[in-house]
Amino acid sequence: MNVEFYTRKTRLISIGTILAAVINVVLNIVLIPKYGYVIAAVTTIVSNFFLFVFHFIIVNYLLRIRIFGIRFHLVSLSYVVIATTVFMVFQNYLLMRISALVLGTICLYSVYKRTK
């Protein structure tokens, strides 16, 4: 969204945000009666993902500004998914979570150093 602010295309921000909000509301109306309030967290994650997609499309294709490529976003998303999975699997084992965090930090640092 900062790119849209910088380029003074604030109407584009509203379009992407409204679309994501509509997705969230529709998913909540459809899914909460069937699956309960816990699904509201999932629908929020889904709508935030669509918010990212909308703004990515706006910046890359409508404004034609390339800051980060799709590869960067996919790698970042995979790191988040892996870290979340590890923390969920080891949620009752604090030492394992701390070990995974340290190991992940070392791996990310080594990747960062290799790319410089």
N, C-alpha and C positions, 0 to 999 in steps of 0.2 A: 504494500500500500504506500510505502514511502516514495516509491518511484512515481506513482500517480500524483502524490502531493507535490513532489518536486517539479513535475511537468505541468502542474496546475490542471490536471484532468480529474477533478474531484467527482464529477458526475459518474465516471467509470467506477470509482470506489463504491458509490451507492448502488450501482447496478449489480456488481459482484456480491456485495454484502446482502442486498435484498434477495437475490436468488438463493444464496446459502441459507438465509433465514426462512424463506418459504420452504426449502427442502427440509429444514429442521422441524418446522411446525407440522408439515404434512406427515413426516415420519412419526412424530410424536402422536398425532391424532390417530394414525393407523395402528401403531405398534404398542403404545402404552396400555390400551384396554386389554390387549391380548397377552402381553408379556410382563406387565407391571412397570413400576417406576425405574427399575434398574436399566431397562432398555433406553431410558432417556439419556444416560451417559453414552451409550453406543451411538444413538442418533446425533448427539452433539459432536462426537468424533467424526462421524460421516459428514455432517454438514460443514465442519471445519476443514475437512479434506477437500470438499467441493469449493469452499471459500479460497483455499490455496490454488486449486486448479483454475478457478475463474480469474484470479488475479495474475496467475502465471500466463494465461492466455492473453489477458489484457496487456500486460507489459511486453511479452515477447512478440505477439502477433499484431495487436492494434497499435501500440506505441512503437513497436520495432526497436526495443531496447534490450540488448542481451547482456545481462549482468552475470548470471550463472546459467550454465547449460542444464539440460535435463539429466545428464549423467550425475552432476553434483547433487541434484535433488534426490535421485534414486539411491545413490550411495548413502546420503544422509538419512533417508527414510529407512533403508535397510539397517543402519546402525541403531536407530531408535527401536525398530521392531525386535532386533536381536536383544538389545538391552532390556526392553520391557519383558520379553519372554523369559530371559534369564532371571530377572527379579521376581517374576510371578512364580516360576518353578521353585526358586529358593527363598520364597517369602518368609518361611519359618526358620531359616538358617542364616543368621546375621553374618557369621564369619564367611560363609560362602558368597554372600552378596558383596561384602567388602572386598573379598579376593577377586571376584568378577569385575568389580569397579576398578580396582587397581590394575588388573590385567588388561581390561579394556582401555584404560587411560594410557598404559604403556604402548599398546598396539596403535592407538590413534596418534600418539606422539611420533612413533616410528614412521607411520604413513605420512604424517605431516612433514617430518624431516626429509623423507625421500622425495617429496614433491617440490621441495625448495631448491 
